[in-house]
Amino acid sequence: MLYLDGVMAVATVAYCLGGLLIGGSGIFFLLNLGDLRALRTMRRVPVIPAATQQRSGRVALEGRTEYGPAGRQRAPVSGEDSAWFHVRLIREPSRHYAGSDDPDEDVLLDFSSPDGFALADHSGRVPVDPAIFGYPFIVEPRVPVVTTIVHKRSAPRSLPPVVPRAIADDVRKNERLTLTETRVPRGVAVYALGRLSGGTLTRSRTGLTVFSTDNRDQVIAARRDSIALGTKMTVWFAVAGLLLAGGGVGYLTTLA
């Protein structure tokens, strides 16, 4: 009797695990659909010269990052010359307490360099709205360089002058300051796919946005590889799930 109970438990676990694997195959399938749509979009939208007189619509560009209307910028945390930067300082508890109604963090500083930056090629340049970095599901190598400094009383860090001394001195034992600088260096080669709005490149309202240090061919090749791997994972998970679930159901049926 104990033996049968043990075998029944194993069969039940196999059935449940098979169901999970089949569900996982469905997730890989859905991810593959997204990659297939992205690949189709990148193939449909050819790269155009920056100087092309197109004021709106979906476009693809290849060029290098350049200074914007405000010119050269010095990033206040890293001290590096940049085409654009954004700085954010937050204060948060070092340990979060479940059930607390207090916000997880306080934003103490949040500012960017004036205007945006530009993308330039042999024909000219196109202004770029930094909001292009806000698109979800980023899979390609990113253009911005991120510098993060975490300061606590138990582990103090040297903070740049952009952080007022009073803020650093006011940190309590259970708090930490997280200073994040996101900057765009000048001269970085970029493949961009987004939307032109009033002659400025920004993220697509719907659909695919890309802003990557890889060129167009590399981005397309990476998506193809992702699709091939996703297809294999879909098949492997589905087959393994069906075998486990089918075997479990088959054995449990014999006991009915």
N, C-alpha and C positions, 0 to 999 in steps of 0.2 A: 504493500500500500504506500509506504514512504517512497519507494522507487517510482511508482506511478505519479505520485504528487510532484516529485522532483522533475520528472520528464515533462509533466504538464506545465510546470513553471517555466522550464526552458523553452517549450514550444510557444508559450504565451509571450515570453520576452522576445523570441525570434520574430513573432508576428508583429509586435509593437515596433521593434527595431526596423523591420522591413517597411512598415508604414512611414517611419521617419525618413528612411532613405528615399522612398518614393517621393515624399514631400520635398526633400532636398533636391531631387532631380528636377522637380517643377521650378524651384527657385533658380537653379542654373539655367533652365530653359528661358525663364523670363529675363534674366540678366543677358543671355545671348541675344534675345530680341532687341534689347536696348543697344547692344554693340552693333547688331546688324543695321539698325536704323541709323546709328552714328556713321558707320562705314559708308552707307549709301549716300548720306548727306555730304560727307567729305569728298566722295568721288564725283558728286553732281556739281559741286561748287568749285570752279577752278580758281587758282590764284591769279589776282589781277594786280597791275601796277598801282602803287599808292596814288599816283597822280590822275588815275582814271576819274573822270567827272561823274561820279555817282554819289548822290546825296543821301540816299536811303536804301534799305534792303539788305539782305544777307550777302556777305562777302567773305572771301578768304584772301589773306595777305601774307607775304613773307618779307621780313625786313629786320632792322635792328632798332632797339630801343634808343630813343633820343630825348634830349631835354625838351620840356614843354615851353609854353609862353613865359613862364617865370624863370627860365634858364636853369643853370646848375644849382643843385640843392645839396647841402651837407646834412646827412642824416644825424640827428642829435644824439643817438645812442651809440652807434658804431663809429661815428665821425667820418664815414665814407662819403665820397662824392656820389651823388645819385641823381637819377632823372625824376624820381618821386619817392616820397616816404609817408608812412603813417605810424603814429606812436599811440600806444594805449597803455595806461597804468591802472591796474585794478587792485583793490584790497579785499582779501577774502579770509575767512577763518582757516587755520591750518587743519582743523578737524571739523567736519560737518556733522551736525546733530540731527538725527532723524526726527521728523515731526515739527521742526522749527519753522515758524512762519516768516522768519527774517530772510531777506534776500541773500543769495549765496555770495554776492560780491558787490563792492561799491566801485564805480568807475570814477577815478580821480583825475585822469588826464585822457583826452581823446581828440587828437588833431592830426591834420595832414599838411603836407606842403601845398602851397597855392597852385591852383589849376591842376591839370593832369600832366601826362607826358606824351610822347609821340612815337610813332612807328615809321621808320624811314627806309626807303630802298633807292635804287638808282634814279627813279623818276621823280621822287618827291617825298612828302611825309603826310601822315594822317594823324590828327589828334586822337588820343586814347583816353576814354573815361575809365578811371581806376575801378569803377564798379564792375568792370569785366572780370575782376578776380573773385567776385561773389557767386559765381555759378557753382551749382552742386555737382557731386559725382566727379571730382577731379581725378583722372587716372594718368594723365601725361605729366612729364617732368615740369615743375612750375618755374616761372620766371622770377618771382619775388624772392629775395633773401630775407630770412627771418632771424632776428636776434632776440633772445629772451634772457632776462635777468630776474632771478627770484631772490628776494631779500627777506630775511626773518631775523628776529632778535637773537635766536640761537645760532643762526648762520648768516651773519651780516655780509652784504656785498657792497662794493663800491658803486654808487649810483651816479650817473652823469648829471651835470648841472640842470638839465631839463626837469629833474625832480626836485622840488623845493625841499630844503633840509628839514623843515618843520614836519613834512609828511613822513620822512624816514624816521625821525625821532619819535613820532606818535604811534609807531607800530607796537601793538601789545603782544603778549607772549603767545596767544593762540591765533595770531594773524600773520599773514605774509603779503608782501607786495610783489606783484608780477608785472614787470615792465617788458612790453613787446614792441619791437620795431620791425616793420615790414617795409622793405625798400626795393626799388627797381634800379639796378645798375645801368649805366649807359653802355651801349654797344653790344647788348646781348642779342644773339640771333633768335628770331621768334617766328613761329608759324601761328597765325591767328585766324580763327573762324568765328565770326560774330555778326553784328548788325550795325550798319551805318545809320546814324540818326543825325540829320543836320550836318553831315560831313564828319562826324565824330564816331569812332569805333567804340561800341559798347557791347554788353552781353545780349544774347538773343532773348526776346521775351518768352518764347517757347522754343523747344528744340535744342539743338546742340550748340555749345560754346566751347571753343578751344583757344588756349593761349599758352603755348608750350615752347620750351627750348629745343625740342625735336623739330625737324623739318616735316613737311607734309608727307613725304614718302615714309619716314620713320613712324609717324603717328598712324598712318594707314596700316603699315606692317604690324605694328603692335596690336592694333585692333583685330587684324586677321588672326594673329597668334592667340589672342584672348578668345576669339570665337571658336577656334579649333580646340583649345583646351576646354572651353565651356561645353562644347558638343560631346567631347569624351567623358567629362564628368557627368553630364546628363545621362548618357547611355550607361555608364558604369553604375551610377547610383540607382537608376531604374531597374537594371538587370539584377543587381544584388538585392534590392528591395523586394522585387517580385519573387526571387528565389526564397528569401527568408520568410516573407509573409505567406507565400504559397505553401512552403514546407510546414510552417506553424499551423496554418489553417487545416492543411491535410491531416496532420497528426491529431489535432483537436477534434476533427470530424470523426475519426476512427473511434474516439472515446465516447462519442455521443450515443 
